[in-house]
Amino acid sequence: MKVRKRNGNLQQFNSEKIVVAITSAMKSASYSDTDNIAEKIALEIEKELINNNVKVIEIEDLQDLVEGKLMSSELKDVARKYIRYRYDRERVRQSKSKLMSDISEKLNATNVENQNANLDEKSFSGRMNEANRVVMKDYALYNCMSEMARNNHLNNEIYIHDLDSYAVGMHNCLSIPFDKILKNGFKTRQTDVRSPRSVNTAMQLVAVVMQLQSLQQFGGVSATHLDWTMIPYVRYSFYKHFRDGMKYIENQQELPFTKEESCDISIDDERYKSHKAAYQFGMDMTSKEIYQAVEALYHNLNTLQSRSGQQLPFSSINYGTCTLTEGRMVTKALLDVSIDGLGTLHKTPIFPCGIFQCMKGVNRQPSDPNYDLFKLALKSTSLRLYPNYVNVDWSNNEGYDRNDPKTYMSTMGCRTSNGYDINGFGQLKDGRGNICPVTIIMPTLAMEATKDVDKFMLLLDLKIHEAKDMLLERFEWICSQPAESANFMYENGTMEGYVKEEGIRSALKHGTLAVGQLGLAETLQLLVSEDQCGEEGMKLAKRIEDLFKTRCNEFKNQYKLNFGVYYTPAENLCYTAMKKFKEKYGIIKNVSDKDFFTNSIHVPVYKQIDPFEKIDIESQLTGYSNAGCITYVELESTSKHNIEALEELVNYAMDRDIPYFAINIPNDTCLDCGYTDEFNDVCPMCGSEHIQQLRRVTGYLTGNYKTAFNKGKQQETEMRVKHNEIF
């Protein structure tokens, strides 16, 4: 007699295996088989099969017989243990089967989901990376967290970001302290790098450090004030060129000071300017070197495939507030290179994300010293979408030091920012980042509350507390990792505060634990039948956001960790969360009648309102967030002919206390002739259909939204209403 296993193989019947299974169940139920019941049942089953002339029995049928014998006996507890054992084994088998199926899909690229718009899931490394992610996510869910956390994630209530990175204990993102790193040099696994002595070398090292740091984490890297950072290296380069001018133009060998001293001396110093010819030569050559250095930075950050999946580092650079000549030269070069574009077709660079820091008395008004650079930034935005605009004077950045650019408001591209540090760093931005985020899927809660507002608020409060517990779980797991897991970061102090004797918690405690959210607009529709554009909707929106802010402030003081409200980018989540929601609740008008949830607190992209109204609405909510948010408006490509209108928009957003503002403008590039404008599928100049359709995915850009975005994000992009009333 044979037994057919689940894989189809036949195996000789062996009653001893039945005895082992029953005995195991009896032990679990605290029974001692003194009467050899297990052996008796096994023999009964074998006898019945022989009498019925069974030649082959399915394994499931055999287990059903065992289960039936136990149930008909007085051993009900044993039967329940056996049933539970069967269930657990089946769950494990199904899990393994699904896991292998998912791995196969990723290795063969038969299920490309575009979870990250800047990752190539079809490449060799991309396929390997995606398969690895499947395994790591499964491991994290069932080995690294509590049942509460796992259930919240699987039930589409609280999403745990980057599960694959959870498994190994990586943190999210970081603003790199470039002032310190470049001044002191840094060590890598293979060598050490000394401090640069020119702006060209310094810019190259910025790209190198961004690449190296990105391998120590799963999120973005940022320079918080690159114009200020580059001052000493511009001075080194100027000194070099001035020296050549003195030697070859003025035929003089004597210089006013040494190169080592030059990093502390302004290039506007009279000791330079008194030598007019050498000074002009030095300025011309330095300007040229800065441009070439910035061009190299852009090329490096758009070509350094530093992660599996041919993924570039998610890099951001903040600039625009330095009024010294050296810093102004750097800002101008950053904008000029952005405007000129990259490569033979002068394409819009995807990275770094440029972020212009708007600051009262510095660059906002015609009388300000850097107003000309603000105008140049607006020109770049009209052509290249970058830079975005961050508000240095944002109310939530109160207490920053105007004399210390390391405390100026800055962001990490997608929207992440560092708020006030409860553990001693205050408004310092450098060397701090988002440690880990979770996102509450609010429409799911609204459905679970059966559309009752008060019930929803109680459930939301519960989930905010559970989100806190989930973040604490992950924080402890990250803190348990050895410093050797991120040698570059801890050895070089790119994450500030690290004390070797205290362990990596000494640095991680200065970062942010982010409580994110998704789908405010849809939640309001479910609860009060209008979104935040309506009076009742806005009233409830403020009540919801106030609860987030209040609880995070309480957690921050209670645990002495920087809990913050995060308006999640939800690049992939906007689609996957909606997909799960539809499977459970079906199609609901104004809620799930599309393929995406509205990102965080944004006004739905399909709302027919003017850009000022959109800013007015969102500005009432952005102040509740201290861990990152962004406001966009969508304009026609013709905005490049009306820079004054863009200036009015940016200033309007800054005056309404918007912390981070971006302008979306269609950017299509013909990859045959290089023509750039908005023309979608066919180039009007040469008729080519080989088109790059560049759009913003979150705070970042991506190359071609029709191939790089997931299904939901594609639909969201196509539904975006252009706010054109300003033109």
C-alpha positions in Angstrom: 0.0 0.0 0.0 1.3 3.4 -1.0 0.7 7.0 0.3 0.7 9.8 -2.2 2.5 12.9 -0.9 1.5 16.4 -1.7 4.2 16.7 -4.4 2.8 13.6 -6.1 5.5 11.2 -5.0 4.4 7.7 -3.8 5.8 6.4 -0.5 5.3 3.0 1.2 2.7 3.1 4.0 4.3 3.1 7.4 1.9 3.0 10.5 4.8 4.1 12.7 4.5 7.6 11.3 0.9 7.7 12.5 2.1 6.7 15.9 4.7 9.5 16.0 2.1 12.1 15.0 -0.5 11.0 17.6 2.1 10.7 20.3 3.3 14.2 19.6 -0.2 15.6 19.8 -0.7 13.7 23.1 2.4 15.3 24.6 1.2 18.7 23.5 -2.1 18.0 25.4 -0.2 16.7 28.4 -1.4 13.1 27.9 0.8 10.1 28.7 0.1 7.2 26.3 0.3 4.4 28.9 -2.3 2.4 27.1 -0.6 2.5 23.7 -3.5 4.4 22.2 -1.4 5.8 19.4 -0.3 2.4 18.3 -3.9 1.0 18.5 -5.3 3.8 16.3 -2.5 3.3 13.8 -3.2 -0.4 13.5 -6.9 0.2 13.2 -6.4 2.5 10.3 -3.9 0.1 8.6 -6.4 -2.7 9.0 -9.3 -0.7 7.5 -7.2 0.3 4.5 -6.2 -3.3 3.9 -9.7 -4.6 4.3 -11.0 -2.0 1.8 -8.3 -3.0 -0.6 -6.8 0.5 -0.8 -3.7 0.5 -3.0 -3.0 4.3 -2.8 -4.2 6.8 -0.3 -3.8 10.6 -0.5 -1.8 12.0 2.5 -4.7 14.4 3.3 -7.2 11.5 3.4 -4.9 9.6 5.7 -4.7 12.5 8.1 -8.5 12.9 8.0 -8.7 9.3 9.2 -6.4 10.0 12.1 -8.3 13.1 12.9 -11.6 11.2 12.8 -10.3 8.4 15.1 -9.2 11.0 17.7 -12.4 12.9 17.6 -14.5 9.7 18.1 -12.4 8.8 21.1 -12.4 10.5 24.5 -9.2 12.3 23.5 -10.8 15.5 22.4 -7.9 17.7 23.6 -5.5 15.5 21.6 -7.7 15.8 18.5 -7.6 19.6 18.8 -3.8 19.6 19.1 -3.6 17.3 16.1 -5.9 19.6 14.1 -3.9 22.6 15.1 -0.7 20.8 14.2 -2.1 20.1 10.7 -3.2 23.7 10.3 0.2 25.1 11.3 2.0 22.7 9.0 -0.3 23.6 6.1 0.3 27.3 6.8 4.0 26.8 6.7 3.7 24.8 3.5 1.6 27.5 1.9 3.9 30.2 3.1 6.9 28.4 1.6 5.0 27.7 -1.6 4.0 31.4 -2.0 7.5 32.5 -1.0 9.0 30.4 -3.7 6.4 31.6 -6.2 7.1 35.2 -5.4 10.9 34.6 -5.6 10.4 33.0 -9.0 8.3 36.0 -10.2 11.0 38.4 -9.2 13.9 36.4 -10.6 12.2 36.1 -13.9 10.8 39.6 -13.9 7.3 38.4 -14.6 5.8 40.6 -11.9 7.4 44.0 -12.2 5.6 46.3 -9.8 7.8 49.4 -10.0 7.8 49.7 -6.3 10.6 52.3 -6.6 10.5 54.5 -9.7 14.3 54.8 -9.8 15.1 51.0 -9.6 15.3 48.8 -12.7 13.5 45.6 -11.7 14.3 44.0 -15.1 18.1 44.2 -14.8 20.2 41.3 -13.6 21.0 43.1 -10.3 17.4 44.4 -10.1 16.0 40.8 -10.3 18.4 39.6 -7.7 17.6 42.5 -5.5 13.8 42.0 -5.8 14.1 38.3 -5.1 16.2 39.0 -2.0 13.6 41.6 -0.9 10.9 38.9 -1.0 12.9 36.7 1.4 13.9 39.5 3.7 10.4 40.8 4.0 9.1 37.4 4.9 11.8 37.0 7.5 11.2 40.4 9.0 7.4 39.8 9.3 7.8 36.5 11.1 11.0 36.9 13.0 11.7 40.6 13.8 8.4 42.0 15.2 5.4 41.4 17.4 2.2 39.8 16.3 0.5 43.2 16.8 2.9 44.8 14.3 2.6 42.0 11.8 -1.2 42.1 11.9 -1.3 45.8 11.5 0.8 45.5 8.4 -1.0 42.6 6.9 -4.4 44.0 7.6 -3.7 47.3 5.7 -3.9 49.3 8.9 -0.4 50.4 9.7 2.2 49.9 6.9 5.8 49.1 7.9 8.1 50.7 5.3 11.1 48.8 3.8 10.6 45.5 5.4 13.6 44.0 3.7 15.8 46.6 5.4 14.0 46.0 8.7 15.4 42.4 8.7 19.0 43.6 8.9 18.4 46.6 11.1 19.1 49.4 8.7 17.9 53.0 9.3 16.2 55.3 6.7 17.9 58.5 5.7 20.5 61.0 6.7 21.7 64.6 6.3 25.4 64.2 5.9 27.6 66.6 7.9 29.8 67.5 4.9 31.5 70.4 6.7 33.1 68.0 9.1 33.6 65.1 6.7 35.4 67.2 4.0 37.5 69.1 6.6 38.7 66.0 8.4 38.8 63.6 5.5 37.3 60.1 5.9 38.1 56.4 6.0 36.7 53.6 3.8 37.1 49.9 4.0 40.0 50.0 1.6 41.7 53.3 2.3 41.5 56.8 3.8 40.8 60.0 2.0 42.4 63.3 3.0 40.7 66.7 3.0 40.4 68.2 -0.5 42.4 71.2 -1.6 40.2 72.4 -4.5 36.5 72.8 -5.2 36.8 70.3 -8.0 38.0 67.5 -5.7 35.6 68.6 -2.9 32.6 68.2 -5.3 33.8 64.8 -6.4 34.1 63.7 -2.8 30.5 64.9 -2.1 29.3 62.4 -4.7 31.6 59.7 -3.3 30.4 60.2 0.3 26.8 60.2 -0.8 27.4 56.9 -2.6 29.1 55.4 0.4 26.6 56.6 3.0 23.7 55.3 0.8 25.0 51.8 1.3 24.7 52.1 5.0 20.9 52.9 4.9 17.8 52.4 2.8 16.7 56.0 2.3 18.0 59.3 0.9 21.2 61.3 1.6 21.4 65.1 1.7 23.7 68.0 1.9 22.0 70.7 4.0 23.9 73.8 2.9 26.2 73.0 0.0 26.9 76.6 -0.9 28.3 77.3 2.6 30.2 73.9 2.7 32.2 74.7 -0.4 33.6 78.1 0.8 37.1 76.9 1.9 37.5 74.7 -1.3 36.5 77.6 -3.6 39.2 79.7 -1.8 41.8 77.0 -2.2 41.0 76.9 -6.0 41.0 80.7 -6.3 44.4 80.8 -4.5 45.8 78.3 -7.0 44.5 80.3 -10.0 45.5 83.7 -8.5 49.0 82.3 -8.0 49.2 81.4 -11.7 47.9 84.9 -12.6 50.6 86.5 -10.5 53.2 84.3 -12.0 52.3 84.4 -15.7 50.5 87.7 -16.0 52.1 90.0 -13.4 55.5 88.2 -13.4 55.5 88.2 -9.6 56.4 85.3 -7.4 55.5 86.8 -4.0 52.0 86.0 -2.7 50.2 87.7 0.2 49.8 84.4 2.1 50.2 80.6 1.8 47.7 78.2 0.4 47.0 76.7 3.9 46.0 80.2 5.1 43.9 80.9 2.0 40.9 78.8 3.2 40.2 81.3 5.9 40.6 84.4 3.7 37.8 85.8 1.4 38.5 86.0 -2.3 37.3 89.6 -1.9 40.2 90.4 0.3 42.0 93.6 -0.8 45.3 91.7 -0.8 43.9 89.8 -3.8 42.0 92.7 -5.4 45.0 95.0 -5.4 46.4 92.8 -8.2 43.7 93.4 -10.8 45.0 91.3 -13.6 45.8 88.3 -11.4 42.6 88.7 -9.5 40.4 88.7 -12.7 42.3 85.7 -14.0 41.7 83.9 -10.7 38.0 84.7 -10.7 37.6 83.6 -14.3 39.4 80.3 -13.8 37.7 79.7 -10.5 34.2 80.2 -12.0 35.1 77.8 -14.7 36.4 75.2 -12.3 33.3 75.5 -10.1 31.0 75.0 -13.1 33.0 71.9 -14.2 33.1 70.6 -10.6 29.3 70.9 -10.3 28.8 69.3 -13.7 30.9 66.4 -12.5 28.8 66.2 -9.3 25.6 66.0 -11.4 27.1 63.4 -13.7 28.4 61.3 -10.9 25.1 61.3 -9.0 23.2 60.3 -12.2 25.6 57.4 -13.0 26.8 55.9 -9.7 24.8 52.7 -9.5 25.5 52.2 -5.9 22.7 49.8 -4.9 21.4 46.5 -6.3 18.9 47.0 -9.1 21.0 49.7 -10.8 19.6 52.2 -8.4 21.2 55.6 -7.9 21.6 57.2 -4.5 18.6 59.2 -3.6 20.6 62.5 -3.2 19.5 66.0 -2.3 21.4 69.3 -2.1 20.1 72.4 -0.3 21.6 75.8 -1.1 20.8 79.5 -1.8 21.5 81.3 1.5 25.2 82.0 1.4 25.8 85.7 0.5 29.6 85.4 0.4 31.0 85.6 -3.1 32.3 82.0 -2.8 28.9 80.6 -1.8 27.1 82.7 -4.5 29.4 81.3 -7.1 28.6 77.7 -6.0 24.8 78.4 -6.0 25.0 80.0 -9.5 27.0 77.0 -10.9 24.5 74.5 -9.3 21.6 76.3 -11.1 23.5 76.9 -14.4 24.3 73.2 -14.7 20.7 72.3 -13.8 19.4 74.6 -16.6 22.0 73.4 -19.1 21.1 69.7 -18.6 23.2 66.7 -18.9 24.7 64.7 -21.8 24.5 65.3 -25.6 20.8 65.9 -25.4 21.0 68.2 -22.4 18.5 66.1 -20.5 17.0 67.1 -17.2 19.0 65.5 -14.3 17.1 63.2 -12.0 19.6 63.6 -9.2 20.5 65.4 -7.1 17.2 66.9 -6.0 17.9 70.6 -5.9 16.4 72.5 -3.0 16.6 76.3 -2.9 16.4 77.6 0.7 14.2 80.7 0.8 15.1 83.1 3.6 13.9 86.5 4.6 16.4 89.2 4.1 18.6 86.9 2.0 16.9 86.0 -1.3 13.1 86.7 -1.2 12.9 90.4 -2.3 14.7 92.5 -5.0 16.7 94.3 -2.3 18.1 91.0 -0.9 21.7 90.1 -1.7 20.8 86.7 -3.3 17.6 87.8 -5.0 19.3 87.3 -8.4 20.0 83.7 -7.5 16.3 83.2 -6.5 15.3 84.4 -10.0 17.8 82.0 -11.5 16.4 79.2 -9.4 12.9 80.0 -10.7 14.2 79.8 -14.3 15.7 76.4 -13.6 12.4 75.2 -12.1 10.5 76.4 -15.1 12.7 74.2 -17.3 13.8 71.4 -15.1 11.3 71.1 -12.2 14.3 71.6 -9.9 14.9 73.2 -7.5 12.2 72.8 -5.0 11.8 75.5 -2.3 12.2 75.1 1.4 11.2 77.7 3.9 14.1 78.5 6.3 11.7 80.7 8.3 9.1 78.0 8.8 7.4 78.4 12.2 8.3 74.8 13.2 12.0 75.6 12.7 11.7 78.3 15.4 14.9 78.8 17.3 17.3 78.2 14.5 20.6 80.2 14.5 20.8 82.6 11.6 24.6 82.5 12.0 24.7 78.7 11.6 23.5 77.2 8.3 23.6 73.8 9.9 20.4 74.8 11.7 18.6 76.2 8.6 15.5 74.3 7.5 16.5 71.7 4.9 15.0 68.5 3.5 16.0 65.2 2.1 14.3 65.4 -1.3 11.2 63.3 -0.9 10.1 65.6 2.0 11.8 64.2 5.1 13.2 66.9 7.5 14.8 67.0 10.9 12.8 68.7 13.6 13.9 69.9 17.1 16.1 67.2 18.8 15.0 66.5 22.4 18.4 64.9 23.1 20.5 68.0 22.9 21.1 69.0 19.3 18.2 71.4 19.0 17.6 72.5 15.5 20.8 71.0 14.1 20.1 69.3 10.8 23.5 67.8 9.9 24.2 64.2 10.9 20.6 63.4 11.7 17.8 61.7 9.8 14.6 59.7 9.8 15.4 56.4 11.6 12.3 54.5 10.5 8.7 55.3 9.5 5.4 53.6 9.6 2.2 54.8 7.9 -1.4 54.6 9.2 -3.8 53.7 6.4 -6.6 56.0 7.5 -9.4 54.9 5.0 -9.2 51.3 6.4 -9.8 52.7 9.9 -12.7 54.8 8.6 -14.3 51.6 7.2 -13.7 49.7 10.4 -15.3 52.5 12.4 -18.4 52.1 10.2 -18.1 55.8 9.2 -18.8 56.9 12.8 -16.5 60.0 13.4 -16.1 59.6 17.2 -15.5 55.8 16.8 -13.0 56.6 14.1 -11.1 59.1 16.3 -10.9 56.4 19.1 -9.6 53.8 16.7 -7.1 56.3 15.2 -5.9 57.1 18.7 -5.4 53.4 19.3 -3.5 53.0 16.0 -1.3 56.0 16.7 -0.3 54.3 20.0 0.3 51.0 18.2 2.3 52.9 15.6 4.4 54.2 18.4 5.0 50.7 19.8 5.9 49.4 16.3 8.5 52.2 15.9 9.9 51.5 19.3 10.2 47.8 18.4 12.1 48.6 15.2 14.2 51.3 16.9 15.4 48.7 19.5 16.1 46.3 16.7 18.2 48.9 14.9 20.0 49.8 18.1 20.9 46.2 18.7 23.0 46.0 15.5 26.8 46.2 15.8 28.5 49.4 14.7 30.5 47.2 12.2 27.3 46.8 10.2 27.7 50.4 9.1 31.4 51.0 9.5 31.6 54.0 7.2 28.8 55.8 9.0 30.0 55.3 12.6 33.8 55.4 11.9 33.5 58.7 10.2 30.7 60.2 12.3 28.3 60.8 9.4 25.6 60.2 12.0 26.3 62.7 14.8 26.5 61.8 18.4 28.1 58.4 18.2 30.0 57.4 21.3 31.8 54.0 20.9 31.5 53.1 24.5 27.7 53.8 24.6 26.9 52.0 21.3 25.0 53.1 18.3 22.0 54.2 20.3 24.1 57.3 21.2 23.7 58.5 17.6 20.3 57.0 16.7 18.5 58.8 19.5 19.0 62.1 17.7 17.1 60.9 14.6 13.3 60.8 14.0 10.7 58.1 14.5 8.1 59.0 12.0 4.4 58.3 12.3 3.1 58.7 8.8 -0.3 58.7 7.3 -2.1 58.0 4.0 -5.4 59.0 2.4 -6.8 61.9 4.5 -9.0 63.0 1.6 -10.6 59.6 1.2 -11.0 59.2 5.0 -12.9 62.5 5.1 -15.1 61.4 2.2 -16.0 58.3 4.2 -16.7 60.1 7.4 -18.3 63.4 6.3 -18.9 63.0 2.6 -16.4 65.8 1.6 -12.7 66.3 1.7 -10.6 69.0 3.2 -11.7 71.5 0.5 -15.0 71.7 2.3 -15.6 73.5 5.6 -16.8 70.4 7.5 -14.0 68.3 5.9 -11.3 70.8 6.9 -12.7 71.0 10.5 -12.3 67.2 10.9 -9.0 67.2 9.1 -7.6 69.6 11.7 -9.0 67.5 14.5 -7.3 64.4 13.0 -3.9 66.2 12.5 -4.1 67.7 15.9 -4.4 64.2 17.4 -1.3 63.1 15.4 0.7 66.1 16.6 -0.5 65.9 20.3 0.3 62.2 20.6 3.7 62.5 18.9 4.6 65.4 21.3 3.6 63.2 24.2 5.6 60.3 23.0 8.6 62.5 22.4 8.6 63.7 26.0 7.8 60.3 27.5 10.4 58.3 25.7 13.0 61.0 25.0 13.0 60.1 21.4 12.1 62.3 18.4 8.6 61.1 17.5 7.3 63.2 14.6 4.3 63.5 12.3 5.2 62.5 8.8 3.2 63.2 5.6 4.3 60.0 3.9 5.5 60.1 0.2 3.7 56.8 -0.4 5.2 56.3 -3.9 4.3 52.6 -3.9 1.9 52.5 -1.0 -0.7 54.7 -2.6 -1.3 51.8 -5.0 -0.8 48.7 -2.9 -2.9 50.0 0.0 -5.7 50.9 -2.4 -5.5 47.5 -4.0 -5.9 45.8 -0.7 -8.7 48.2 0.3 -10.6 47.4 -2.9 -10.3 43.6 -2.4 -11.9 44.0 1.0 -14.4 46.8 0.6 -15.0 47.1 -3.2 -15.6 50.2 -5.2 -16.8 53.2 -3.2 -17.5 56.5 -4.9 -14.9 59.3 -4.3 -12.9 56.7 -2.3 -11.9 53.6 -4.1 -13.1 54.4 -7.6 -9.5 54.9 -8.7 -6.2 53.0 -8.4 -4.5 55.1 -5.7 -5.1 56.8 -2.4 -4.4 60.5 -2.2 -0.9 61.1 -0.7 -1.0 62.1 3.0 -2.9 65.4 3.5 -2.8 66.6 -0.1 -5.8 68.0 -1.9 -6.8 65.3 -4.4 -4.9 65.8 -7.7 -8.2 65.9 -9.7 -9.6 69.0 -7.8 -10.4 71.9 -10.1 -8.9 74.7 -8.0 -6.4 77.5 -8.6 -2.8 77.2 -7.2 -3.3 79.8 -4.5 -6.4 78.0 -3.2 -4.5 74.7 -3.1 -1.7 76.4 -1.1 -4.3 78.0 1.3 -5.9 74.7 2.0 -2.7 72.6 2.5 -1.1 75.4 4.6 -3.7 74.9 7.2 -2.4 71.4 7.7 1.3 71.4 7.1 2.0 73.0 10.5 0.9 69.8 12.2 3.9 67.9 10.7 7.4 68.2 12.0 9.0 65.2 10.3 8.4 66.0 6.7 5.8 67.3 4.3 5.5 68.9 0.9 3.0 71.0 -1.1 2.9 70.9 -4.9 1.1 72.8 -7.6 0.7 71.5 -11.2 1.4 74.0 -14.0 1.6 74.1 -17.8 5.0 73.9 -19.5 4.4 77.4 -20.7 5.3 78.7 -17.2 8.9 79.1 -18.5 7.6 82.2 -20.2 6.3 83.7 -17.0 9.0 83.6 -14.3 7.2 86.4 -12.4 4.2 84.1 -11.9 6.4 81.4 -10.5 8.0 83.9 -8.1 4.6 85.0 -7.0 3.6 81.4 -6.3 6.8 80.5 -4.3 6.6 83.7 -2.2 2.9 83.1 -1.6 3.7 79.6 -0.3 6.5 80.8 1.9 4.3 83.6 3.3 1.6 81.1 4.2 4.2 79.1 6.2 4.5 76.2 3.8 7.7 74.4 4.8 8.5 72.7 1.5 7.1 73.7 -1.9 7.5 72.2 -5.4 6.1 73.1 -8.8 5.3 70.3 -11.2 5.7 71.1 -14.9 5.5 68.5 -17.7 9.0 67.7 -19.1 9.1 65.6 -22.2 12.4 65.1 -24.1 12.8 63.7 -27.5 15.6 61.1 -27.2 16.5 61.5 -30.9 16.7 65.3 -31.4 16.8 66.5 -27.8 13.8 68.9 -28.1 12.2 69.5 -24.6 8.7 70.7 -23.8 5.3 69.1 -23.2 4.3 66.9 -26.2 3.8 63.5 -24.7 4.1 60.8 -27.3 5.4 62.3 -30.5 8.1 65.0 -31.0 6.8 68.0 -32.9 10.2 68.7 -34.2 11.4 65.4 -35.7 8.3 63.1 -35.4 10.2 60.6 -33.2 8.2 58.5 -30.7 11.3 57.9 -28.7 10.2 60.1 -25.8 11.3 60.5 -22.2 8.3 61.6 -20.2 9.7 62.9 -17.0 7.4 63.6 -14.0 7.7 64.0 -10.3 7.0 60.8 -8.3 7.3 62.3 -4.8 9.8 65.0 -4.0 12.1 63.4 -6.5 11.8 63.0 -10.3 12.0 59.9 -12.4 13.0 59.2 -16.0 9.8 58.0 -17.6 6.6 57.8 -15.6 4.9 55.5 -18.1 7.5 52.8 -17.5 8.9 53.6 -14.1 5.7 54.4 -12.1 3.4 51.7 -10.7 -0.2 51.5 -12.0 -1.7 53.7 -9.3 1.0 56.4 -9.6 0.6 56.4 -13.4 -3.1 57.0 -13.0 -2.5 59.7 -10.4 -0.1 61.5 -12.7 -2.5 61.4 -15.6 -5.3 62.7 -13.4 -3.3 65.7 -12.1 -5.2 68.9 -12.9 -3.1 71.8 -14.0 -3.6 74.9 -11.8 -3.3 77.5 -14.6 -5.4 80.4 -13.3 -2.2 82.3 -12.5 -1.2 82.6 -16.2 
